[in-house]
Amino acid sequence: MYKKHIIIKSIFFLICVCFTACNNDDQIIDAGANIPLSDKEVLIAIYNANPDNNLNWDITKSISSWQGVQVRDGKVVGLSLAGKNPDFSLPIIIDNNPISSTSEPSDLSEISISNIPEEIGSLTNLEWVHFSYIDIKGLPETIKSLQNLKSLEIEGTKITEIPKFIYSLSNLENLSLLNTKIKSIDPGIGNLSKLKYLFLEANELNKIPVTIGKLTQLEYLSLENNQLNEIPKSIGNLKYLRGLYLDNNLLSSIPESISKLVDLESLDLENNQLRSIPESISKLVNLESLDLDNNLLSSMPESISKLVNLNLLSMDNNQLSNIPESFFSNPFSNLFRVSINNNQLKELPEGIGEIKMLDVLEFSGNQITKLPKGIGEIETLKVLELSGNQITELPKEIGRLKQLKTLDLSRNQLHTLPQEIEQLSSLLTINLSFNQFTSFPKELDKFTNGDVDVDLTGNPFKPIKN
């Protein structure tokens, strides 16, 4: 299965730590009843609150060298406490500047943190915080004092609910709460008016509050891997949304209001229980990636044919019995991949050749008996996957696919090949295993010099007579 939003998902985890040298960061303010703690004193409080922390913090050195601490102009602006190291990712970009570096420090070691003390509220210059795979069960209310905070990421902790005081962080632009078993979201989330990134994946959410529609600056919303059975209509208010990820839920329908998301570029609805898609999806004129894998769709919505900027369509593992001719009659100028594996297709429309820029076509695991002549019109095609069908013959027009590199026709009913197949001058792999060939096809003689991988295993070859 092809993943389409992997690039967008690369900004989900802010786990990299940037070390910025500073000459004045070790200054400690004298203790006093009403004198605020210095940044160094706050960090020491975090250290002391976790006796078994395993933090690599040397009190004799500048805090800019301390593990997980980012310093700018003598102030702590970033704090990462990571119990283990998931894959490192691209930084969140806010105001055209990266909040963190993507380089992994050589001395980053696994730490043990179970308590975030209230002193953290004195780090008022903090811009980003990342807590991952540590044993904290909650956050101190003093975090609401971090009014310069732009990014808060919490992953793999024992926190099961979002503290309401989080919703008072008025400058927050990125909120990521991943794999934390959160069961509900308070309506107060609508107060985070500057939020651009909201990632709530891998929790136990079964409902999203209507107030999510107030997050009108939101650009990316991930709710994947939850237990959602509906999406509020107010999602249509997110007019700047570019990425919407609702895969791996229990959705049986999508609100018509999704048609208002005219800036949407990526929509992932994989692994749900959808039987239909709103026809109004045709209004998503900027949509580039649409993933509908593993649903219950029995027909391809006509509206998909109007998504003229689509470059990737995946509808694997549904119940599709046909593809409307209209799908191929529209001028898809950017469509490079179509994947409709494991459905119930019996034929492909002749108009398939109208899509001139396709690189990859995947129709494996269907009931296709023959290919249309129009297949030869897709001159840019590089990969053609048709394994597990009932194809008995190939059109001679297949020889026109001069850029084809991979041709998979395994597990079909082929027993002959057209002579024109030898014209596939770019071919690197041809898989004809488990068909009905009784001898090596002479049409493949050209490919026996070792430059092309030819697979004919599992065919009923007749023994060669002496």
TORPA-775287 format. One record per residue (C-alpha): z, y, x; residue in one letter. Coordinates in nm, 4 decimals. Each point is the difference from the previous one (the first is absolute). Example, Ala and Ser with C-alpha at 12.3 -4.5 7.8 and 13.67 -1.06 7.14 Angstrom:
BEGIN
{{0.7800 -0.4500 1.2300} 'A'} {{-0.0660 0.3440 0.1370} 'S'} 
***
This chain:
BEGIN
{{0.0000 0.0000 0.0000} 'M'} {{-0.1033 0.3344 0.1371} 'Y'} {{0.2712 0.2646 0.0176} 'K'} {{-0.1245 0.3427 -0.0845} 'K'} {{0.2827 0.2242 0.0354} 'H'} {{0.1230 -0.1127 0.3389} 'I'} {{-0.0838 0.3392 0.1526} 'I'} {{0.1982 0.1859 -0.2609} 'I'} {{0.2819 -0.2453 0.0235} 'K'} {{0.0237 0.0700 0.3739} 'S'} {{0.1912 0.3174 -0.0817} 'I'} {{0.2640 -0.1868 -0.2062} 'F'} {{0.2419 -0.0566 0.2860} 'F'} {{0.1357 0.2877 0.2108} 'L'} {{0.1656 -0.2187 0.2609} 'I'} {{-0.1126 0.1488 0.3267} 'C'} {{0.2343 0.2135 0.2061} 'V'} {{-0.1016 0.3093 0.1976} 'C'} {{0.2075 0.1101 0.2993} 'F'} {{-0.0346 0.3726 0.0741} 'T'} {{0.1685 0.1428 0.3084} 'A'} {{0.2364 0.2901 -0.0551} 'C'} {{0.2247 0.1896 0.2399} 'N'} {{0.2603 0.1284 -0.2436} 'N'} {{0.0664 -0.2950 -0.2283} 'D'} {{0.3301 -0.1120 0.1583} 'D'} {{0.2000 0.3118 -0.0844} 'Q'} {{0.3104 -0.0863 -0.2084} 'I'} {{0.1738 0.2579 -0.2130} 'I'} {{0.3753 0.0115 0.0432} 'D'} {{0.1868 -0.1891 -0.2672} 'A'} {{0.1545 0.2029 -0.2770} 'G'} {{0.0869 -0.0267 -0.3639} 'A'} {{-0.2991 0.2019 -0.1259} 'N'} {{-0.2408 -0.0352 0.2915} 'I'} {{-0.3028 -0.2184 -0.0773} 'P'} {{-0.0667 -0.3058 0.2089} 'L'} {{-0.2676 0.0130 0.2666} 'S'} {{-0.2919 -0.2394 -0.0337} 'D'} {{0.1390 -0.2082 0.2834} 'K'} {{0.3380 -0.0298 -0.1725} 'E'} {{-0.1721 -0.1194 -0.3157} 'V'} {{-0.1873 -0.2686 0.1906} 'L'} {{0.3254 -0.1085 0.1631} 'I'} {{0.1547 -0.0257 -0.3474} 'A'} {{-0.2828 -0.2352 -0.1025} 'I'} {{0.0595 -0.2003 0.3170} 'Y'} {{0.3750 -0.0244 -0.0563} 'N'} {{-0.0424 -0.0986 -0.3663} 'A'} {{-0.1857 -0.3112 0.1149} 'N'} {{0.1988 -0.1660 0.2824} 'P'} {{-0.2508 -0.2844 0.0375} 'D'} {{-0.3036 0.2234 -0.0159} 'N'} {{-0.1705 -0.1015 0.3257} 'N'} {{-0.1467 0.3508 0.0214} 'L'} {{-0.1305 0.0927 0.3401} 'N'} {{0.1688 0.3407 0.0045} 'W'} {{0.1363 0.1221 0.3315} 'D'} {{0.2479 0.2803 -0.0705} 'I'} {{-0.0507 0.1382 0.3512} 'T'} {{-0.3692 0.0624 -0.0614} 'K'} {{-0.2003 0.2371 -0.2146} 'S'} {{-0.0207 -0.1077 -0.3643} 'I'} {{-0.3759 0.0358 0.0263} 'S'} {{0.0100 -0.3280 0.1962} 'S'} {{0.2032 -0.1812 -0.2642} 'W'} {{-0.1684 -0.2824 -0.1862} 'Q'} {{-0.1462 0.1102 -0.3326} 'G'} {{0.0726 0.3711 0.0433} 'V'} {{-0.2641 0.2720 0.0000} 'Q'} {{0.0992 0.3444 0.1265} 'V'} {{-0.1823 0.3297 -0.0222} 'R'} {{0.1348 0.3344 0.1287} 'D'} {{0.3381 -0.1605 0.0585} 'G'} {{0.0333 -0.1256 -0.3587} 'K'} {{-0.0284 -0.3494 -0.1408} 'V'} {{-0.3047 -0.0055 -0.2271} 'V'} {{-0.0532 -0.3753 -0.0297} 'G'} {{0.2238 -0.3070 -0.0223} 'L'} {{-0.1118 -0.3632 -0.0081} 'S'} {{0.2482 -0.2868 -0.0327} 'L'} {{-0.1987 -0.3222 -0.0060} 'A'} {{0.1686 -0.3378 -0.0015} 'G'} {{-0.3198 -0.1783 0.0926} 'K'} {{-0.3503 0.1090 0.0843} 'N'} {{-0.2645 -0.0541 -0.2682} 'P'} {{-0.3565 0.0892 0.0918} 'D'} {{-0.0282 0.3536 0.1275} 'F'} {{-0.2158 0.2331 -0.2036} 'S'} {{-0.1759 0.3300 -0.0085} 'L'} {{0.2228 0.3022 -0.0574} 'P'} {{0.0366 0.1839 -0.3253} 'I'} {{-0.1972 0.3224 0.0296} 'I'} {{0.1618 0.3027 -0.1607} 'I'} {{-0.1301 0.3551 0.0372} 'D'} {{-0.2677 -0.1386 0.2359} 'N'} {{0.2689 -0.1123 0.2467} 'N'} {{0.1267 -0.3514 0.0659} 'P'} {{0.3701 -0.0424 -0.0753} 'I'} {{0.0323 -0.2811 0.2511} 'S'} {{-0.1769 -0.1596 0.2902} 'S'} {{-0.1819 -0.3326 -0.0259} 'T'} {{0.1123 -0.1201 0.3427} 'S'} {{0.2671 -0.2687 0.0182} 'E'} {{0.2758 0.0844 0.2503} 'P'} {{0.0365 -0.2667 0.2648} 'S'} {{0.3793 -0.0144 -0.0381} 'D'} {{0.0072 -0.0266 -0.3818} 'L'} {{0.2352 -0.2871 -0.0802} 'S'} {{0.1354 -0.1512 -0.3196} 'E'} {{0.3062 0.1824 -0.1248} 'I'} {{0.2770 -0.0751 -0.2493} 'S'} {{0.0860 0.2786 -0.2426} 'I'} {{0.2033 -0.0450 -0.3195} 'S'} {{0.1351 0.3477 -0.0598} 'N'} {{-0.1544 0.3473 -0.0143} 'I'} {{0.2933 0.2447 0.0215} 'P'} {{0.0173 0.3241 -0.1949} 'E'} {{-0.0366 0.1982 0.3235} 'E'} {{-0.3758 -0.0600 -0.0201} 'I'} {{-0.0130 0.2900 -0.2451} 'G'} {{0.0618 0.2353 0.2943} 'S'} {{-0.3421 -0.0831 0.1532} 'L'} {{-0.1515 0.2779 -0.2037} 'T'} {{-0.3149 0.0209 0.2117} 'N'} {{-0.1015 -0.3567 -0.0747} 'L'} {{-0.3621 -0.0269 -0.1113} 'E'} {{-0.0324 -0.3765 -0.0135} 'W'} {{0.2347 -0.2960 -0.0370} 'V'} {{-0.0907 -0.3663 0.0248} 'H'} {{0.2477 -0.2829 -0.0717} 'F'} {{-0.1461 -0.3498 0.0160} 'S'} {{0.1550 -0.3454 -0.0083} 'Y'} {{0.3559 0.1137 0.0443} 'I'} {{0.2953 -0.1089 -0.2131} 'D'} {{0.0754 0.3248 -0.1798} 'I'} {{0.0825 -0.0297 -0.3710} 'K'} {{-0.0068 0.3705 -0.0812} 'G'} {{-0.0453 0.3532 0.1286} 'L'} {{0.2599 0.2777 0.0236} 'P'} {{-0.0385 0.2851 -0.2469} 'E'} {{-0.0054 0.2458 0.2900} 'T'} {{-0.3664 -0.0941 0.0490} 'I'} {{-0.0749 0.2518 -0.2734} 'K'} {{0.0738 0.2670 0.2626} 'S'} {{-0.3103 -0.0999 0.1961} 'L'} {{-0.2213 0.2554 -0.1689} 'Q'} {{-0.2515 0.0017 0.2865} 'N'} {{-0.0666 -0.3707 -0.0472} 'L'} {{-0.3669 -0.0741 -0.0600} 'K'} {{-0.0047 -0.3755 0.0397} 'S'} {{0.2560 -0.2634 -0.1035} 'L'} {{-0.0860 -0.3643 0.0591} 'E'} {{0.2340 -0.2880 -0.0805} 'I'} {{-0.1180 -0.3569 0.0432} 'E'} {{0.1641 -0.3401 -0.0198} 'G'} {{0.3569 0.1214 -0.0576} 'T'} {{0.2650 -0.1067 -0.2539} 'K'} {{-0.0442 0.3158 -0.2057} 'I'} {{-0.0762 -0.0977 -0.3603} 'T'} {{-0.0246 0.3395 -0.1669} 'E'} {{-0.1202 0.3447 0.0945} 'I'} {{0.2914 0.2462 0.0131} 'P'} {{-0.0644 0.2895 -0.2387} 'K'} {{0.0780 0.2549 0.2699} 'F'} {{-0.3230 -0.1062 0.1742} 'I'} {{-0.1854 0.1819 -0.2760} 'Y'} {{0.1466 0.3320 0.1194} 'S'} {{-0.1888 -0.0152 0.3322} 'L'} {{-0.2429 0.2663 -0.1113} 'S'} {{-0.2207 -0.0039 0.3112} 'N'} {{-0.0548 -0.3752 0.0069} 'L'} {{-0.3658 -0.0916 0.0387} 'E'} {{0.0275 -0.3704 0.0794} 'N'} {{0.2382 -0.2424 -0.1716} 'L'} {{-0.0311 -0.3654 0.0951} 'S'} {{0.2407 -0.2599 -0.1379} 'L'} {{-0.1377 -0.3370 0.0967} 'L'} {{0.1378 -0.3493 -0.0495} 'N'} {{0.3416 0.1170 -0.1185} 'T'} {{0.0332 -0.1784 -0.3381} 'K'} {{0.0158 0.3273 -0.1930} 'I'} {{-0.0118 -0.0774 -0.3723} 'K'} {{-0.0498 0.3446 -0.1514} 'S'} {{-0.1083 0.3549 0.0725} 'I'} {{0.1928 0.2927 -0.1474} 'D'} {{-0.2002 0.2639 -0.1923} 'P'} {{0.1324 0.2468 0.2565} 'G'} {{-0.2791 -0.1080 0.2313} 'I'} {{-0.2120 0.2568 -0.1802} 'G'} {{0.1964 0.2728 0.1827} 'N'} {{-0.1671 -0.0832 0.3330} 'L'} {{-0.2805 0.2434 -0.0665} 'S'} {{-0.1334 0.0039 0.3581} 'K'} {{-0.0316 -0.3766 0.0302} 'L'} {{-0.3359 -0.1161 0.1377} 'K'} {{0.0793 -0.3619 0.0858} 'Y'} {{0.2059 -0.2325 -0.2184} 'L'} {{0.0256 -0.3611 0.1092} 'F'} {{0.2227 -0.2265 -0.2104} 'L'} {{-0.1526 -0.3360 0.0800} 'E'} {{0.1754 -0.3365 0.0187} 'A'} {{0.2893 0.0850 -0.2310} 'N'} {{0.1026 -0.1312 -0.3434} 'E'} {{-0.1226 0.2864 -0.2152} 'L'} {{-0.1033 -0.0820 -0.3553} 'N'} {{-0.0473 0.3554 -0.1205} 'K'} {{-0.1074 0.3388 0.1343} 'I'} {{0.1395 0.3173 -0.1646} 'P'} {{-0.2366 0.2337 -0.1816} 'V'} {{0.1184 0.2794 0.2291} 'T'} {{-0.2128 -0.1417 0.2784} 'I'} {{-0.2691 0.2121 -0.1589} 'G'} {{0.1790 0.3088 0.1337} 'K'} {{-0.0859 -0.0932 0.3588} 'L'} {{-0.3213 0.1944 -0.0185} 'T'} {{-0.0410 0.0300 0.3789} 'Q'} {{0.0058 -0.3762 0.0494} 'L'} {{-0.2892 -0.1412 0.2048} 'E'} {{0.1038 -0.3630 0.0483} 'Y'} {{0.2028 -0.2185 -0.2340} 'L'} {{0.0851 -0.3609 0.0771} 'S'} {{0.1820 -0.2104 -0.2588} 'L'} {{-0.1260 -0.3362 0.1181} 'E'} {{0.2091 -0.3158 0.0045} 'N'} {{0.2300 0.0878 -0.2879} 'N'} {{0.0401 -0.1289 -0.3570} 'Q'} {{-0.1710 0.2790 -0.1903} 'L'} {{-0.1587 -0.0876 -0.3341} 'N'} {{-0.1166 0.3513 -0.0840} 'E'} {{-0.0868 0.3323 0.1591} 'I'} {{0.0916 0.3267 -0.1792} 'P'} {{-0.2828 0.2116 -0.1364} 'K'} {{0.1390 0.2938 0.1950} 'S'} {{-0.1559 -0.1473 0.3132} 'I'} {{-0.3095 0.1870 -0.1089} 'G'} {{0.1717 0.3247 0.1042} 'N'} {{-0.0205 -0.0926 0.3698} 'L'} {{-0.3239 0.1869 0.0475} 'K'} {{0.0069 -0.0082 0.3820} 'Y'} {{0.0629 -0.3736 0.0260} 'L'} {{-0.2285 -0.1691 0.2545} 'R'} {{0.1542 -0.3457 0.0250} 'G'} {{0.1602 -0.2057 -0.2808} 'L'} {{0.1334 -0.3465 0.0788} 'Y'} {{0.1230 -0.2063 -0.2945} 'L'} {{-0.0746 -0.3486 0.1312} 'D'} {{0.2354 -0.2947 -0.0435} 'N'} {{0.1619 0.1041 -0.3268} 'N'} {{-0.0109 -0.1238 -0.3611} 'L'} {{-0.2366 0.2569 -0.1452} 'L'} {{-0.2084 -0.1055 -0.2990} 'S'} {{-0.1570 0.3424 -0.0554} 'S'} {{-0.0671 0.3329 0.1675} 'I'} {{0.0414 0.3314 -0.1884} 'P'} {{-0.3149 0.1924 -0.0888} 'E'} {{0.1530 0.3029 0.1700} 'S'} {{-0.0919 -0.1529 0.3355} 'I'} {{-0.3396 0.1568 -0.0573} 'S'} {{0.1514 0.3402 0.0820} 'K'} {{0.0580 -0.0984 0.3625} 'L'} {{-0.3331 0.1395 0.1088} 'V'} {{0.0986 0.0241 0.3694} 'D'} {{0.0945 -0.3686 0.0165} 'L'} {{-0.1665 -0.1834 0.2888} 'E'} {{0.1820 -0.3349 0.0021} 'S'} {{0.1256 -0.2031 -0.2973} 'L'} {{0.1643 -0.3381 0.0498} 'D'} {{0.0774 -0.2074 -0.3107} 'L'} {{-0.0027 -0.3397 0.1672} 'E'} {{0.2276 -0.2796 -0.1239} 'N'} {{0.0814 0.1209 -0.3493} 'N'} {{-0.0764 -0.1301 -0.3497} 'Q'} {{-0.2803 0.2350 -0.0959} 'L'} {{-0.2533 -0.1199 -0.2561} 'R'} {{-0.1874 0.3287 -0.0177} 'S'} {{-0.0415 0.3329 0.1761} 'I'} {{-0.0340 0.3321 -0.1868} 'P'} {{-0.3616 0.1120 -0.0286} 'E'} {{0.1239 0.3452 0.0928} 'S'} {{0.0346 -0.1240 0.3582} 'I'} {{-0.3573 0.1212 0.0340} 'S'} {{0.1394 0.3531 0.0407} 'K'} {{0.1522 -0.0867 0.3377} 'L'} {{-0.3044 0.1390 0.1726} 'V'} {{0.1608 0.0066 0.3462} 'N'} {{0.1244 -0.3597 -0.0070} 'L'} {{-0.0987 -0.1881 0.3153} 'E'} {{0.2051 -0.3210 -0.0178} 'S'} {{0.0782 -0.2074 -0.3103} 'L'} {{0.1960 -0.3253 0.0248} 'D'} {{0.0285 -0.2104 -0.3165} 'L'} {{0.0621 -0.3384 0.1615} 'D'} {{0.2130 -0.2622 -0.1731} 'N'} {{-0.0003 0.1278 -0.3563} 'N'} {{-0.1258 -0.1409 -0.3320} 'L'} {{-0.3219 0.1993 -0.0347} 'L'} {{-0.2763 -0.1852 -0.1836} 'S'} {{-0.2649 0.2707 0.0269} 'S'} {{-0.0820 0.2745 0.2436} 'M'} {{0.0560 0.3407 -0.1612} 'P'} {{-0.3252 0.1926 -0.0375} 'E'} {{0.1896 0.3071 0.1142} 'S'} {{0.0205 -0.1316 0.3561} 'I'} {{-0.3740 0.0540 0.0341} 'S'} {{0.0612 0.3748 -0.0279} 'K'} {{0.2287 0.0195 0.3028} 'L'} {{-0.2772 0.1298 0.2197} 'V'} {{0.2211 0.0590 0.3073} 'N'} {{0.1408 -0.3524 0.0017} 'L'} {{-0.0254 -0.1692 0.3379} 'N'} {{0.2128 -0.3086 -0.0636} 'L'} {{0.0400 -0.2111 -0.3131} 'L'} {{0.2080 -0.3179 -0.0130} 'S'} {{0.0417 -0.2123 -0.3135} 'M'} {{0.0892 -0.3403 0.1454} 'D'} {{0.1831 -0.2603 -0.2082} 'N'} {{-0.0718 0.1252 -0.3489} 'N'} {{-0.1940 -0.1571 -0.2888} 'Q'} {{-0.3272 0.1916 0.0248} 'L'} {{-0.2994 -0.1805 -0.1471} 'S'} {{-0.2641 0.2655 0.0647} 'N'} {{-0.0741 0.3265 0.1757} 'I'} {{-0.1675 0.2640 -0.2167} 'P'} {{-0.3465 0.1035 0.1162} 'E'} {{0.1147 0.3609 -0.0262} 'S'} {{0.2369 -0.0525 0.2926} 'F'} {{-0.2920 -0.0249 0.2402} 'F'} {{-0.2179 0.2617 -0.1669} 'S'} {{0.2096 0.2953 0.1127} 'N'} {{-0.0471 0.1756 0.3346} 'P'} {{0.2972 -0.1278 0.2019} 'F'} {{-0.0678 0.1884 0.3201} 'S'} {{0.3178 -0.1158 0.1774} 'N'} {{0.0734 -0.3488 -0.1371} 'L'} {{0.0245 -0.2328 0.3001} 'F'} {{0.2082 -0.2923 -0.1286} 'R'} {{0.0100 -0.1932 -0.3273} 'V'} {{0.2325 -0.2989 -0.0289} 'S'} {{0.0018 -0.2050 -0.3216} 'I'} {{0.1175 -0.3381 0.1247} 'N'} {{0.1508 -0.2735 -0.2169} 'N'} {{-0.1234 0.1039 -0.3411} 'N'} {{-0.2363 -0.1645 -0.2503} 'Q'} {{-0.3290 0.1692 0.0847} 'L'} {{-0.3101 -0.2082 -0.0705} 'K'} {{-0.2571 0.2466 0.1273} 'E'} {{-0.0436 0.3333 0.1757} 'L'} {{-0.2061 0.2821 -0.1530} 'P'} {{-0.3468 0.0567 0.1392} 'E'} {{0.0928 0.3633 0.0473} 'G'} {{0.2416 -0.0885 0.2775} 'I'} {{-0.2612 0.1234 0.2454} 'G'} {{0.0382 0.3562 -0.1263} 'E'} {{0.3144 0.0487 0.2091} 'I'} {{-0.1588 0.0851 0.3317} 'K'} {{0.3052 0.0560 0.2222} 'M'} {{0.1937 -0.3242 -0.0497} 'L'} {{0.1449 -0.1648 0.3107} 'D'} {{0.1967 -0.2822 -0.1611} 'V'} {{-0.0579 -0.2060 -0.3152} 'L'} {{0.2508 -0.2699 -0.0946} 'E'} {{-0.0555 -0.2289 -0.3004} 'F'} {{0.1646 -0.3223 0.1178} 'S'} {{0.1707 -0.2341 -0.2444} 'G'} {{-0.2186 0.0703 -0.3037} 'N'} {{-0.2602 -0.2035 -0.1932} 'Q'} {{-0.3161 0.1708 0.1265} 'I'} {{-0.3063 -0.2263 -0.0015} 'T'} {{-0.2602 0.2291 0.1568} 'K'} {{-0.0366 0.3381 0.1648} 'L'} {{-0.2173 0.2821 -0.1335} 'P'} {{-0.3023 0.1071 0.2013} 'K'} {{0.1511 0.3464 0.0164} 'G'} {{0.2525 -0.1227 0.2554} 'I'} {{-0.2663 0.0616 0.2621} 'G'} {{-0.0025 0.3724 -0.0783} 'E'} {{0.3474 0.0551 0.1515} 'I'} {{-0.1315 0.0714 0.3479} 'E'} {{0.3396 0.1081 0.1373} 'T'} {{0.1796 -0.3237 -0.0974} 'L'} {{0.1938 -0.1568 0.2876} 'K'} {{0.2241 -0.2557 -0.1756} 'V'} {{-0.0957 -0.2193 -0.2956} 'L'} {{0.2705 -0.2402 -0.1234} 'E'} {{-0.1083 -0.2490 -0.2678} 'L'} {{0.2050 -0.3115 0.0727} 'S'} {{0.1249 -0.2208 -0.2815} 'G'} {{-0.2791 0.0610 -0.2530} 'N'} {{-0.2768 -0.2182 -0.1491} 'Q'} {{-0.2988 0.1512 0.1806} 'I'} {{-0.2929 -0.2406 0.0250} 'T'} {{-0.2594 0.2225 0.1681} 'E'} {{-0.0388 0.3340 0.1777} 'L'} {{-0.2678 0.2592 -0.0721} 'P'} {{-0.2431 0.0632 0.2828} 'K'} {{0.0981 0.3679 -0.0198} 'E'} {{0.3215 -0.0838 0.1837} 'I'} {{-0.2047 0.0192 0.3178} 'G'} {{-0.0179 0.3782 -0.0401} 'R'} {{0.3678 0.0409 0.0860} 'L'} {{-0.0697 0.1028 0.3594} 'K'} {{0.3564 0.1213 0.0653} 'Q'} {{0.1764 -0.3068 -0.1424} 'L'} {{0.2505 -0.1445 0.2491} 'K'} {{0.2053 -0.2408 -0.2126} 'T'} {{-0.1386 -0.2258 -0.2720} 'L'} {{0.2434 -0.2404 -0.1681} 'D'} {{-0.1597 -0.2444 -0.2437} 'L'} {{0.2475 -0.2824 0.0470} 'S'} {{0.0944 -0.2271 -0.2922} 'R'} {{-0.3147 0.0544 -0.2056} 'N'} {{-0.2842 -0.2328 -0.1061} 'Q'} {{-0.2662 0.1008 0.2499} 'L'} {{-0.2357 -0.2647 0.1397} 'H'} {{-0.2830 0.2230 0.1253} 'T'} {{-0.0399 0.3466 0.1519} 'L'} {{-0.2852 0.2514 -0.0241} 'P'} {{-0.2044 0.0429 0.3184} 'Q'} {{0.0787 0.3700 -0.0123} 'E'} {{0.3604 -0.0645 0.1009} 'I'} {{-0.1125 -0.0072 0.3621} 'E'} {{-0.0739 0.3736 -0.0333} 'Q'} {{0.3736 0.0780 -0.0015} 'L'} {{-0.0194 0.1510 0.3488} 'S'} {{0.3619 0.1273 0.0134} 'S'} {{0.1628 -0.3213 -0.1202} 'L'} {{0.3071 -0.1166 0.1904} 'L'} {{0.1521 -0.2539 -0.2433} 'T'} {{-0.1476 -0.2163 -0.2730} 'I'} {{0.2259 -0.2414 -0.1856} 'N'} {{-0.1789 -0.2706 -0.1993} 'L'} {{0.2784 -0.2555 0.0036} 'S'} {{0.0572 -0.2281 -0.2982} 'F'} {{-0.3399 0.0386 -0.1594} 'N'} {{-0.2679 -0.2652 -0.0685} 'Q'} {{-0.2063 0.0041 0.3185} 'F'} {{-0.1032 -0.3481 0.1099} 'T'} {{-0.1283 0.1166 0.3405} 'S'} {{0.0088 0.3039 0.2241} 'F'} {{-0.2185 0.2687 -0.1679} 'P'} {{-0.3018 0.0793 0.2181} 'K'} {{0.0246 0.3608 -0.1207} 'E'} {{0.3072 0.0335 0.2225} 'L'} {{-0.1699 -0.1166 0.3208} 'D'} {{-0.0231 0.3605 0.1163} 'K'} {{0.3797 0.0254 -0.0102} 'F'} {{0.0761 -0.3027 0.2186} 'T'} {{-0.0057 0.1898 0.3301} 'N'} {{0.3757 0.0639 -0.0163} 'G'} {{-0.0127 0.3633 -0.1125} 'D'} {{0.0675 -0.0912 -0.3623} 'V'} {{0.2944 -0.2066 -0.1254} 'D'} {{-0.1508 -0.2537 -0.2423} 'V'} {{0.2378 -0.2139 -0.2080} 'D'} {{-0.1405 -0.2982 -0.1894} 'L'} {{0.3104 -0.2178 -0.0131} 'T'} {{0.0672 -0.1943 -0.3179} 'G'} {{-0.3665 -0.0496 -0.0956} 'N'} {{-0.1325 -0.3480 -0.0934} 'P'} {{-0.2233 -0.0425 0.3047} 'F'} {{-0.2022 -0.3175 0.0006} 'K'} {{0.0323 -0.2151 0.3090} 'P'} {{-0.2812 0.0388 0.2522} 'I'} {{-0.2170 -0.3125 0.0195} 'K'} {{-0.0745 -0.1394 0.3440} 'N'} 
***
